[in-house]
Amino acid sequence: MPSFRFLAPALIALALAGAPIAASAQTFNDAQRGEIQSIIKNYLLTNPEILEEVSAELTKRQAAAETEKHKAAVEQNASLIFNSPRGVMLGNKDGDVTFVEFFDYNCGYCKRAMTDMLDLMKSDSKLKVVLKDFPVLGPGSVEAAQVATAVKMQDPSGKKYLDFHQKLLGGRGQADKARAMAVAKEVGLDMAKLEKDMASPEVRATLEENFKLAEAMGMNGTPSYVIGKQVVVGAVGIEKLKEAVGVARCGKATC
């Protein structure tokens, strides 16, 4: 019987890479196949670090595939992502980079990420910011988002909306209709008009649009961002966000 011991690394590489070795393995008898399996097992037990290398390579490839998927989704939906009239536009309306955030008023991570967004707006005069409600954390979040959408409809300039946004997202306790309405009253909005706008088809259409966009880009949590062609998921911190803005602006982290 021939020895297959020196074939172990190659066989492992083929097997872990998903190569179709079944066809060639059909020429081995049961004893030979058993020996190959034993060699692979022993090789992995003796060299367990190879599994870390394979895992790292798999993670790298999956991340690259996810990035390409995100780029394609952004390109297909660019008009609605960056320029939909239903989005809340802040910062420089004619900015060279658009920073889009999907958020939930009951998301603890979004509360912390709000500071990052505000700091970016202050430090980057060329940044256009678009906010999109993505209420995924229950009925209270949906109610708060409905009120917020009506606030946007009443305040196209975004000045009162930003005040409302900061107070509601930065406040304590559960965000729902009652709390959102109290904040809207506090910032000086027309409450009768607000109630009327909340019942309009535009509120439902806005939230449906946001959910469809998030689904297209594979977002399943908040905060999530679209910056240039990148989709960034999670409260990654201001430095990571600045890096993404830099890449969108000039192809690298810093211009």
Secondary structure by P-SEA (a helix, b strand, c coil): ccccccaaaaaaaaaaaccccccccccccaaaaaaaaaaaaaaaaaccaaaaaaaaaaaaaaaaaaaaaaaaaaaaccccccccccccccccccccbbbbbbbbcccaaaaaaaaaaaaaaaacccbbbbbbbbccccaaaaaaaaaaaaaaaacccaaaaaaaaaaaaaccccccaaaaaaaaaaaccaaaaaaaaaacaaaaaaaaaaaaaaaaaccccccbbbcccccccccccaaaaaaaaaaaccccccc
